[in-house]
Amino acid sequence: MLAQDDKEHPVPEQLRPRFRELVAAFVAGDYRLSRHELDGIAPIDEDTAQFIAAQITAYGATLAPLNDEVWQRSICLWMDGYWKFLIDLSTTQEPVSDLALHAKLFGDPCGRIEVSSVHVP
């Protein structure tokens, strides 16, 4: 179980494959997740998908599948009702970029993940 405290924690190993699948959909240009049915990950609304696409374009690098190095900096923390995740993204130029996926997890580690943004914090 994830710790419900006020400390930052590494992203649990059991959740990393789900985030890898999510980012793989983004790499394929599917920001709404309409072409990728991902178990336990909520579809993304059009406005959020457009914002994500614009942020990635503005960053000026091509998104790539998650490199193993991202887990050294990516974190999760309890936010009074859900876990917030900040997952550093990889680009073709950087194994760990400043661009980050912002997501929430409701329920236990098998619960539903909702993407709230992709941007440079």
C-alpha positions as CSV (number, residue, x, y, z in Angstrom):
1,M,0.0,0.0,0.0
2,L,1.2,3.5,-0.7
3,A,2.0,5.6,2.4
4,Q,-0.7,8.2,3.3
5,D,1.7,10.7,4.8
6,D,3.1,14.1,3.9
7,K,6.4,12.8,2.4
8,E,7.5,12.4,-1.2
9,H,7.9,8.8,-2.2
10,P,9.3,7.0,-5.3
11,V,6.8,5.8,-7.8
12,P,6.0,2.2,-6.7
13,E,7.3,-0.5,-9.0
14,Q,3.8,-2.0,-9.4
15,L,2.6,1.3,-11.0
16,R,5.4,1.9,-13.4
17,P,4.1,-0.3,-16.2
18,R,0.8,1.6,-16.2
19,F,2.7,4.9,-16.5
20,R,4.9,3.4,-19.3
21,E,1.7,2.4,-21.2
22,L,0.2,5.9,-20.7
23,V,3.3,7.7,-22.0
24,A,3.6,5.2,-24.9
25,A,0.1,6.4,-26.0
26,F,1.4,10.0,-25.8
27,V,4.5,9.1,-27.9
28,A,2.0,7.8,-30.5
29,G,0.2,11.2,-30.4
30,D,-2.9,9.8,-28.6
31,Y,-3.3,12.5,-26.0
32,R,-7.0,11.7,-25.4
33,L,-6.2,8.0,-25.1
34,S,-8.9,7.4,-27.6
35,R,-6.9,4.9,-29.6
36,H,-5.3,3.1,-26.6
37,E,-7.6,1.4,-24.1
38,L,-5.5,1.4,-20.9
39,D,-6.8,-0.5,-18.0
40,G,-7.3,1.8,-14.9
41,I,-6.5,5.0,-16.7
42,A,-9.3,7.5,-17.3
43,P,-9.8,9.0,-20.8
44,I,-8.5,12.5,-21.2
45,D,-10.9,15.3,-22.2
46,E,-10.3,17.3,-25.3
47,D,-9.2,20.5,-23.6
48,T,-6.6,18.7,-21.4
49,A,-5.4,16.7,-24.4
50,Q,-4.9,19.9,-26.4
51,F,-3.0,21.5,-23.5
52,I,-0.8,18.5,-23.2
53,A,0.0,18.5,-27.0
54,A,0.8,22.3,-26.8
55,Q,3.1,21.9,-23.8
56,I,5.0,19.1,-25.5
57,T,5.3,21.1,-28.7
58,A,6.4,24.2,-26.8
59,Y,9.1,22.2,-25.0
60,G,10.7,21.7,-28.4
61,A,11.7,18.1,-28.1
62,T,10.2,14.8,-29.3
63,L,8.6,12.7,-26.6
64,A,10.1,9.2,-26.2
65,P,9.2,6.1,-24.2
66,L,10.1,6.4,-20.5
67,N,13.7,5.7,-19.8
68,D,14.5,3.8,-16.6
69,E,16.3,6.9,-15.3
70,V,13.0,8.8,-14.9
71,W,12.2,6.8,-11.8
72,Q,15.2,8.3,-9.9
73,R,13.4,11.7,-9.9
74,S,9.7,10.9,-10.3
75,I,7.6,11.0,-7.1
76,C,4.2,10.4,-5.6
77,L,2.7,12.0,-2.5
78,W,-0.6,11.8,-0.5
79,M,-2.9,14.8,-1.1
80,D,-5.8,14.1,1.3
81,G,-7.9,11.8,-0.7
82,Y,-5.6,10.8,-3.6
83,W,-2.0,10.3,-4.5
84,K,-0.4,12.9,-6.8
85,F,2.3,11.7,-9.2
86,L,4.9,13.8,-11.0
87,I,6.6,11.6,-13.6
88,D,9.5,13.1,-15.4
89,L,9.2,12.4,-19.1
90,S,11.9,11.3,-21.6
91,T,12.6,12.8,-25.0
92,T,14.7,11.6,-27.9
93,Q,17.3,14.2,-26.7
94,E,17.1,13.7,-22.9
95,P,16.6,10.4,-21.0
96,V,15.1,12.6,-18.2
97,S,13.6,15.9,-19.3
98,D,12.1,18.8,-17.3
99,L,8.8,18.0,-18.8
100,A,6.6,16.1,-16.3
101,L,3.3,14.2,-16.4
102,H,1.0,15.3,-13.5
103,A,-1.5,12.6,-12.5
104,K,-3.7,11.5,-9.6
105,L,-4.5,8.0,-8.4
106,F,-7.7,7.4,-6.6
107,G,-8.2,4.3,-4.4
108,D,-5.6,1.6,-4.0
109,P,-2.7,1.1,-6.3
110,C,-5.0,-0.7,-8.7
111,G,-7.3,2.3,-8.7
112,R,-8.1,4.8,-11.5
113,I,-5.3,7.1,-12.7
114,E,-6.4,10.6,-14.0
115,V,-4.0,12.7,-16.0
116,S,-4.3,16.4,-15.0
117,S,-1.4,17.9,-17.1
118,V,1.9,17.6,-18.8
119,H,4.1,20.7,-18.3
120,V,7.4,21.9,-16.9
121,P,6.8,22.4,-13.1
